[in-house]
Amino acid sequence: MDKTTEALANYVTSLRYEDLTARAVQETKRHIIDSLGCAMAGYKSKAAAIARRLAANSTGTPAAHLLGDGRNTTMEMAAFANGVLVRYLDANDSYMSVGSGHPSDLFAAVLAAADALGASCKDLILATVAGYEVFGGLADQVPLRERGWDQGAFIAPAAAAGVGVLLGLTFEEMANALAIAVTANVPTRQTRAGELPMWKGSATPAAARSGLFAAQLATEGMTGPTAAFEGRHGFWEQVTGAFKLGTLGGKDKSFAIERSNLKFFPTEYHSQAPLWTCLALRDTVKFEEITAINVQTYWRAFSEIGSEPAKWDPQTRETADHSLPYLLAVAFRDGRITPAIFEPSRFLDPTLRPFMARIHIVENPELTRQFPNSLTSEIEIITRTGQRLVERTEFPKGHARNPMTDADVETKFRDFCGAVLQPSQIDAALRALWHLEKIPNAGTVIDLFRVGE
């Protein structure tokens, strides 16, 4: 096998719960709470309903269960359907490095396997950390977005690693699972270009499902390509170019989950800093007095949420979430950002279009050079009287260098669960999840989230 596969497989199969620092365990619980809150916020979405209908047509032994209604299905379909819930609102965590993405997109696959296998929540925590390490190890080296590939190429092997931990894969089996997942799952970034469809929030759940399947195949003896990363027509040659993995988490190196960022606002991650800046300026100027808003930001933010014409006239919920002009307009007008801004009546509001037309977004090469060490955006407001107001934000609330408090995490969880769970259920879920490592069976976590009870 090639050196990259060997390094990842050796790391994942050697990792033990005792290797995790107290901070890594606590951060994992915070990210799991955040992911499950996001899942409940996405429960009523059309995409989630589609995924649940498909999942209900499948049964498996051992069975996994669907978040919200508790129905039995296969591990694969639970990974996909529950993953769509986590991902739909685009409010789950984000990892920013040379490459980027949402590592918690793998969590539903790990939860499905832990549920079906009757694994302990200590094992669930370990598997989650292992998956994040594979994601982070690759994202630290590979600029997938710039090459036109989507983040599912990180999620599939990361999910295979996390599920493989729960399945107890040997070193050879883990290598096969990673090789299968990497070779078979290289999605294009068309998923996130132009006008965005429901698939935008479903693509990485599909990749996580494929990673779980790769781990299942490996445990049955299926072998994968021997040089999936470095060989002829492999990942390096076809997708990324050559790279060398850095040191993975443990000992003197922080774990990837500790470097992952939570979202304070339920919007695309690169909008977080501009929104903080916007809300800071809003207290000093009235909405109707603004004649122009000039935004300077780094290239990835500009290209992701501020460069395409569709972002000035969003026609779908997914595009609205990735439209910095829309998000800034709503923030300046309303003074707050909640999931309600993604109702069609809000993002199709014609009265916002003239204000959005006053918003100008450009890349600042200096801010691009600073990324990802800082995520700086600058906003200049020009008023009718000619007044100019300028504000910068470097690390938005929720970034690993400006973290949300546990109280912030709880508030977000309560807000997101409130539409589908009773207050007593939310209280019980939080009590259990803050002591997750003490729960002997991961299926208990699914039981905490029964909608309508």
C-alpha positions as CSV (number, residue, x, y, z in Angstrom):
1,M,0.0,0.0,0.0
2,D,1.1,3.6,-0.4
3,K,2.5,5.7,2.4
4,T,-0.5,7.9,2.8
5,T,-2.9,5.0,3.2
6,E,-0.5,3.3,5.6
7,A,-0.1,6.4,7.8
8,L,-3.9,7.0,8.1
9,A,-4.7,3.4,8.7
10,N,-2.0,3.0,11.3
11,Y,-3.0,6.2,13.1
12,V,-6.7,5.3,13.2
13,T,-6.3,1.7,14.3
14,S,-3.8,2.7,17.0
15,L,-5.9,5.5,18.5
16,R,-7.5,4.7,21.9
17,Y,-9.9,6.6,24.1
18,E,-7.2,7.0,26.7
19,D,-5.1,9.0,24.1
20,L,-7.7,11.7,24.0
21,T,-7.2,14.8,26.1
22,A,-9.9,16.1,28.4
23,R,-10.2,19.1,26.1
24,A,-10.7,16.9,23.0
25,V,-13.4,14.9,24.8
26,Q,-15.2,18.1,25.9
27,E,-14.9,19.6,22.4
28,T,-16.3,16.4,20.9
29,K,-19.3,16.7,23.1
30,R,-19.8,20.3,22.1
31,H,-19.7,19.4,18.5
32,I,-22.0,16.5,18.9
33,I,-24.5,18.7,20.8
34,D,-24.2,21.2,18.0
35,S,-24.7,18.6,15.3
36,L,-27.8,17.1,16.9
37,G,-29.3,20.6,17.4
38,C,-28.7,21.3,13.7
39,A,-30.4,18.0,12.9
40,M,-33.5,19.0,14.8
41,A,-33.6,22.4,13.0
42,G,-33.5,20.5,9.7
43,Y,-36.1,17.9,10.6
44,K,-39.0,19.5,8.8
45,S,-37.2,20.3,5.6
46,K,-38.3,18.8,2.3
47,A,-34.9,17.3,1.8
48,A,-35.1,15.5,5.2
49,A,-38.6,14.2,4.4
50,I,-37.3,12.8,1.1
51,A,-34.4,11.0,2.8
52,R,-36.7,9.6,5.5
53,R,-39.1,8.2,3.0
54,L,-36.3,6.4,1.2
55,A,-34.8,5.2,4.5
56,A,-38.2,3.8,5.6
57,N,-38.2,1.4,2.6
58,S,-35.1,-0.3,3.9
59,T,-34.6,-2.6,6.9
60,G,-31.3,-4.0,8.1
61,T,-29.8,-6.4,10.6
62,P,-28.5,-5.0,12.8
63,A,-30.9,-2.0,12.5
64,A,-30.0,1.6,12.8
65,H,-32.7,4.2,13.6
66,L,-33.8,7.6,12.2
67,L,-33.4,10.7,14.3
68,G,-36.8,12.2,15.1
69,D,-39.2,9.3,14.4
70,G,-37.0,6.4,15.6
71,R,-37.9,4.1,12.7
72,N,-35.6,1.2,11.9
73,T,-33.5,1.2,8.7
74,T,-30.1,0.1,7.5
75,M,-26.9,1.7,8.8
76,E,-26.3,3.2,5.3
77,M,-29.7,4.8,5.0
78,A,-29.5,6.1,8.6
79,A,-26.2,7.6,7.8
80,F,-27.7,9.4,4.8
81,A,-31.0,10.4,6.2
82,N,-29.7,11.6,9.6
83,G,-26.9,13.3,7.8
84,V,-29.3,15.3,5.6
85,L,-30.9,16.6,8.9
86,V,-27.5,17.6,10.3
87,R,-26.4,19.3,7.1
88,Y,-29.6,20.9,5.8
89,L,-29.5,24.2,7.6
90,D,-25.8,24.6,6.9
91,A,-25.3,25.6,10.5
92,N,-23.0,22.8,11.6
93,D,-19.3,23.1,12.2
94,S,-16.6,24.1,9.7
95,Y,-12.8,23.4,9.3
96,M,-10.6,26.0,7.8
97,S,-7.2,25.2,6.5
98,V,-5.6,24.7,3.1
99,G,-8.8,22.8,2.4
100,S,-12.1,23.3,4.1
101,G,-15.4,21.7,4.7
102,H,-17.8,20.5,7.4
103,P,-16.3,17.6,9.3
104,S,-19.5,17.0,11.3
105,D,-21.0,15.8,8.0
106,L,-19.4,12.4,8.9
107,F,-21.1,12.3,12.4
108,A,-24.4,10.7,11.2
109,A,-22.5,7.8,9.7
110,V,-20.6,7.2,13.0
111,L,-23.8,7.6,15.0
112,A,-25.6,5.1,12.7
113,A,-22.9,2.5,13.2
114,A,-22.7,3.0,16.9
115,D,-26.4,2.7,17.2
116,A,-26.7,-0.4,15.1
117,L,-23.7,-2.1,16.9
118,G,-24.8,-1.2,20.4
119,A,-21.4,0.6,20.9
120,S,-20.8,2.7,24.0
121,C,-20.7,6.5,23.8
122,K,-17.0,6.4,24.7
123,D,-16.6,4.5,21.5
124,L,-18.8,7.0,19.7
125,I,-16.5,9.8,20.9
126,L,-13.4,8.0,19.9
127,A,-14.8,7.2,16.4
128,T,-15.8,10.8,15.9
129,V,-12.3,12.1,16.9
130,A,-10.8,9.5,14.5
131,G,-13.0,10.7,11.6
132,Y,-12.2,14.3,12.3
133,E,-8.5,13.5,12.2
134,V,-8.6,12.0,8.8
135,F,-10.7,14.9,7.6
136,G,-8.3,17.4,9.1
137,G,-5.2,15.5,8.0
138,L,-6.3,15.8,4.4
139,A,-7.8,19.3,4.6
140,D,-4.5,20.6,6.0
141,Q,-2.8,19.6,2.8
142,V,-5.3,19.7,0.0
143,P,-7.0,22.7,-1.6
144,L,-9.9,20.7,-3.0
145,R,-12.1,23.7,-3.8
146,E,-9.6,25.4,-5.9
147,R,-9.3,22.3,-8.1
148,G,-13.0,22.0,-8.6
149,W,-13.7,19.1,-6.3
150,D,-16.1,18.9,-3.5
151,Q,-15.5,18.2,0.2
152,G,-17.1,14.8,0.0
153,A,-13.7,13.6,-1.0
154,F,-12.6,14.3,2.6
155,I,-15.8,13.1,4.2
156,A,-15.9,9.6,2.6
157,P,-12.5,8.4,4.0
158,A,-13.2,10.2,7.3
159,A,-16.5,8.4,7.7
160,A,-14.8,5.1,6.7
161,A,-12.2,5.7,9.4
162,G,-14.8,6.6,12.1
163,V,-17.1,3.7,11.3
164,G,-14.0,1.4,11.0
165,V,-13.1,2.2,14.6
166,L,-16.5,1.0,15.7
167,L,-16.3,-2.1,13.6
168,G,-13.0,-2.9,15.1
169,L,-11.2,-3.1,11.7
170,T,-7.6,-4.4,11.7
171,F,-4.9,-2.3,10.1
172,E,-5.2,-4.1,6.8
173,E,-9.0,-3.8,6.8
174,M,-8.8,-0.1,7.7
175,A,-6.4,0.4,4.8
176,N,-8.8,-1.3,2.4
177,A,-11.7,0.8,3.7
178,L,-9.8,4.0,3.3
179,A,-8.7,3.0,-0.2
180,I,-12.2,2.1,-1.3
181,A,-13.6,5.3,0.1
182,V,-11.0,7.5,-1.5
183,T,-11.1,5.8,-4.9
184,A,-14.8,5.7,-5.3
185,N,-15.8,9.1,-4.0
186,V,-14.4,12.1,-5.8
187,P,-17.4,14.5,-6.3
188,T,-17.3,17.6,-8.4
189,R,-17.9,21.0,-7.0
190,Q,-20.8,21.7,-9.3
191,T,-22.8,20.9,-6.2
192,R,-22.0,24.4,-4.8
193,A,-21.8,26.6,-7.9
194,G,-24.4,29.0,-9.2
195,E,-28.0,28.6,-8.1
196,L,-27.9,26.0,-5.4
197,P,-30.3,23.0,-5.1
198,M,-31.3,20.7,-2.3
199,W,-28.4,18.4,-3.2
200,K,-26.1,21.1,-1.8
201,G,-27.0,19.8,1.7
202,S,-27.2,16.2,0.7
203,A,-24.0,15.6,-1.1
204,T,-21.7,15.1,1.9
205,P,-24.3,12.9,3.7
206,A,-24.1,10.7,0.5
207,A,-20.3,10.7,0.8
208,A,-20.6,9.7,4.5
209,R,-22.9,6.9,3.6
210,S,-20.4,5.7,1.0
211,G,-17.6,5.8,3.6
212,L,-19.7,3.7,6.0
213,F,-20.3,1.2,3.1
214,A,-16.6,1.1,2.4
215,A,-15.9,0.1,6.0
216,Q,-18.6,-2.6,5.9
217,L,-17.1,-4.0,2.7
218,A,-13.6,-4.1,4.4
219,T,-14.9,-6.0,7.4
220,E,-16.2,-8.7,5.1
221,G,-12.8,-9.0,3.4
222,M,-13.2,-6.7,0.4
223,T,-9.8,-5.4,-0.7
224,G,-9.2,-1.9,-2.1
225,P,-6.6,-0.4,-4.5
226,T,-3.1,-0.8,-3.2
227,A,-2.1,2.8,-4.0
228,A,-5.3,4.7,-3.8
229,F,-3.6,8.0,-3.0
230,E,-0.1,7.8,-4.6
231,G,-0.5,5.3,-7.4
232,R,-1.1,5.7,-11.2
233,H,-4.5,7.4,-11.7
234,G,-4.8,7.7,-7.9
235,F,-5.9,10.6,-5.8
236,W,-2.7,12.5,-6.2
237,E,-2.5,12.2,-9.9
238,Q,-6.2,12.8,-10.7
239,V,-7.3,15.1,-8.0
240,T,-4.9,16.8,-5.6
241,G,-1.3,16.6,-6.6
242,A,1.3,15.2,-4.3
243,F,1.2,16.0,-0.6
244,K,2.6,14.8,2.6
245,L,0.5,14.3,5.7
246,G,1.4,16.3,8.7
247,T,1.4,15.2,12.3
248,L,-2.0,14.0,13.4
249,G,-3.6,14.7,16.8
250,G,-2.3,13.5,20.1
251,K,0.6,14.0,22.4
252,D,1.8,17.5,21.7
253,K,-0.5,18.2,18.7
254,S,-4.1,19.3,19.2
255,F,-6.8,17.1,17.7
256,A,-8.6,18.3,14.5
257,I,-11.9,18.6,16.4
258,E,-10.3,21.1,18.7
259,R,-9.4,23.2,15.6
260,S,-12.9,23.0,14.1
261,N,-15.1,26.0,14.3
262,L,-18.7,26.2,15.4
263,K,-21.2,28.6,13.7
264,F,-22.9,31.2,15.8
265,F,-25.1,32.2,12.9
266,P,-27.0,29.6,10.8
267,T,-25.3,30.7,7.6
268,E,-22.4,29.8,5.4
269,Y,-19.2,30.0,7.4
270,H,-17.4,32.7,5.4
271,S,-20.4,35.0,6.1
272,Q,-19.9,34.8,9.9
273,A,-17.2,37.5,10.2
274,P,-19.0,40.0,7.8
275,L,-22.2,39.5,9.8
276,W,-20.5,40.2,13.1
277,T,-19.1,43.4,11.5
278,C,-22.5,44.3,10.1
279,L,-24.2,44.0,13.4
280,A,-21.5,46.1,15.1
281,L,-22.1,48.9,12.6
282,R,-25.8,48.7,12.6
283,D,-26.0,50.4,16.0
284,T,-24.5,53.5,14.5
285,V,-26.5,53.9,11.3
286,K,-30.1,53.5,10.1
287,F,-31.0,51.0,7.4
288,E,-32.6,53.7,5.2
289,E,-29.6,56.0,5.4
290,I,-27.2,53.6,3.8
291,T,-26.3,54.4,0.1
292,A,-23.5,51.9,-0.3
293,I,-21.8,49.0,1.4
294,N,-18.3,48.0,0.3
295,V,-17.0,44.7,1.5
296,Q,-13.4,43.6,1.3
297,T,-12.6,40.0,2.1
298,Y,-10.3,37.1,1.2
299,W,-10.7,35.2,-2.0
300,R,-12.4,32.1,-0.7
301,A,-15.2,34.1,0.9
302,F,-15.5,36.3,-2.2
303,S,-15.7,33.4,-4.6
304,E,-18.0,31.3,-2.4
305,I,-20.7,33.9,-1.4
306,G,-20.0,37.2,-3.1
307,S,-19.0,36.7,-6.8
308,E,-21.8,35.1,-8.8
309,P,-24.8,37.0,-10.1
310,A,-27.2,34.4,-8.5
311,K,-26.1,35.6,-5.1
312,W,-27.7,39.0,-5.8
313,D,-31.0,37.4,-6.6
314,P,-31.3,34.1,-4.6
315,Q,-34.2,31.9,-5.7
316,T,-33.6,29.0,-3.4
317,R,-33.0,28.5,0.3
318,E,-29.6,27.1,-0.4
319,T,-28.6,30.0,-2.5
320,A,-29.8,32.5,0.1
321,D,-27.6,30.8,2.7
322,H,-24.6,31.3,0.3
323,S,-25.5,34.9,-0.6
324,L,-23.5,37.5,1.3
325,P,-25.6,40.4,-0.3
326,Y,-28.8,38.8,1.0
327,L,-27.4,38.0,4.4
328,L,-26.0,41.5,4.9
329,A,-29.2,43.1,3.8
330,V,-31.3,41.1,6.2
331,A,-28.8,41.7,9.0
332,F,-28.9,45.5,8.5
333,R,-32.6,45.6,8.2
334,D,-33.6,43.1,11.0
335,G,-30.7,43.2,13.4
336,R,-30.6,39.5,13.8
337,I,-30.0,36.3,11.9
338,T,-32.3,33.3,12.5
339,P,-33.3,30.3,10.5
340,A,-36.6,32.1,9.7
341,I,-34.7,34.3,7.1
342,F,-34.6,31.3,4.8
343,E,-38.3,31.1,4.3
344,P,-39.2,31.8,0.7
345,S,-41.2,34.8,1.6
346,R,-38.1,36.3,3.1
347,F,-35.4,35.6,0.5
348,L,-37.7,36.3,-2.4
349,D,-38.7,39.7,-0.8
350,P,-38.5,42.2,-3.7
351,T,-38.1,45.1,-1.3
352,L,-34.6,43.9,-0.4
353,R,-33.3,43.8,-4.0
354,P,-32.6,47.5,-4.2
355,F,-30.6,47.5,-1.0
356,M,-28.7,44.4,-2.1
357,A,-27.7,46.2,-5.3
358,R,-25.9,48.8,-3.2
359,I,-23.6,46.1,-1.8
360,H,-20.2,45.7,-3.5
361,I,-17.9,42.8,-2.7
362,V,-14.2,42.5,-3.7
363,E,-11.3,40.4,-2.9
364,N,-8.5,42.1,-1.0
365,P,-5.2,40.3,-1.9
366,E,-3.7,41.1,1.5
367,L,-6.6,39.5,3.3
368,T,-6.3,36.5,1.0
369,R,-2.6,36.1,2.0
370,Q,-3.6,36.1,5.7
371,F,-6.2,33.3,5.2
372,P,-6.6,30.8,6.8
373,N,-4.6,32.2,9.7
374,S,-7.2,34.9,9.9
375,L,-10.7,35.3,8.4
376,T,-10.7,39.0,8.2
377,S,-13.5,41.0,6.4
378,E,-13.8,44.7,6.3
379,I,-17.1,46.6,5.7
380,E,-17.4,50.2,4.8
381,I,-20.8,51.9,5.0
382,I,-21.5,55.2,3.1
383,T,-24.5,57.2,4.2
384,R,-26.7,59.8,2.4
385,T,-24.8,62.5,4.2
386,G,-21.4,61.2,3.0
387,Q,-20.4,59.7,6.3
388,R,-18.1,56.7,6.1
389,L,-18.1,54.0,8.7
390,V,-15.5,51.2,8.6
391,E,-15.3,48.1,10.8
392,R,-13.2,44.8,10.6
393,T,-13.7,41.4,12.2
394,E,-10.9,38.9,12.2
395,F,-12.2,35.8,14.1
396,P,-16.0,35.6,14.4
397,K,-17.7,34.2,17.4
398,G,-17.5,30.4,17.2
399,H,-14.0,30.3,15.6
400,A,-11.6,28.1,17.5
401,R,-9.7,31.3,18.4
402,N,-12.9,33.1,19.5
403,P,-14.9,30.1,20.8
404,M,-18.5,29.9,21.7
405,T,-19.0,29.2,25.4
406,D,-20.8,26.1,26.6
407,A,-23.7,28.4,27.4
408,D,-23.7,29.7,23.8
409,V,-23.7,26.1,22.6
410,E,-26.7,25.3,24.8
411,T,-28.6,28.4,23.6
412,K,-28.1,27.5,20.0
413,F,-29.2,23.9,20.7
414,R,-32.4,25.1,22.5
415,D,-33.2,27.5,19.7
416,F,-32.7,24.8,17.1
417,C,-34.6,22.1,18.9
418,G,-37.5,24.2,20.0
419,A,-39.7,23.8,16.9
420,V,-39.8,20.0,17.2
421,L,-39.0,19.0,20.8
422,Q,-40.7,19.7,24.1
423,P,-38.7,21.8,26.6
424,S,-38.4,18.8,28.9
425,Q,-36.9,16.7,26.1
426,I,-34.4,19.5,25.4
427,D,-33.4,19.6,29.0
428,A,-33.0,15.8,29.2
429,A,-31.0,15.7,26.0
430,L,-28.6,18.4,27.3
431,R,-28.2,16.6,30.6
432,A,-27.3,13.4,28.9
433,L,-25.1,14.8,26.2
434,W,-22.9,16.8,28.5
435,H,-22.1,13.4,30.2
436,L,-22.0,11.5,27.0
437,E,-19.0,9.4,27.9
438,K,-21.0,7.8,30.7
439,I,-23.8,6.5,28.4
440,P,-23.3,2.7,27.8
441,N,-25.3,2.4,24.6
442,A,-25.2,5.0,21.7
443,G,-28.8,4.0,20.7
444,T,-29.8,6.0,23.8
445,V,-28.8,9.2,22.0
446,I,-31.3,8.5,19.2
447,D,-34.1,8.0,21.8
448,L,-33.5,11.5,23.2
449,F,-34.8,13.0,19.9
450,R,-38.3,11.6,19.4
451,V,-40.3,14.3,17.7
452,G,-43.9,14.5,18.8
453,E,-43.5,12.9,22.2
